[in-house]
Amino acid sequence: MRVLLDECFPRALRLELPGHEVTTVAEAGWAGVKNGALLQLAATRFEVLLTVDRNLEYQQNFSGLTMAVIVVDAPSNDVEVLRPLMPKVLKELPNAKPGVVTHVHG
């Protein structure tokens, strides 16, 4: 699965997603692009956006989006806080549906 890591998601955690093609927003050349435009760009190349931005679903419209979004609900975006949640993310990836926001909780 082609996964895009949002700017707020630590890129070191890409190693926790074996078997998936993982790219960061910066690597895609979209650093600094605002959420609405980022979602539209990302949907052309990726199947899932992985983020810790819990406000994203309240700020954007996902209907008709051809990409799924997984929000990791954690108290911070520190690698050591997020790493234990990555097995849950891996489990959710195959079930992620375009236009749907899935939450992974600690």
HELIX and SHEET records of a PDB file:
HELIX    1   1 ARG A   11  GLU A   16  5                                   6    
HELIX    2   2 ASN A   35  ALA A   42  1                                   8    
HELIX    3   3 LEU A   56  GLN A   59  1                                   4    
HELIX    4   4 VAL A   79  LEU A   82  1                                   4    
HELIX    5   5 ARG A   83  LEU A   85  5                                   3    
HELIX    6   6 MET A   86  GLU A   92  1                                   7    
HELIX    7   7 LEU A   93  ASN A   95  5                                   3    
SHEET    1   A 5 GLU A  21  THR A  24  0                                        
SHEET    2   A 5 ARG A   2  LEU A   5  1                                        
SHEET    3   A 5 VAL A  48  THR A  51  1                                        
SHEET    4   A 5 ALA A  68  ASP A  73  1                                        
SHEET    5   A 5 VAL A 101  HIS A 105  1                                        
END                                                                             
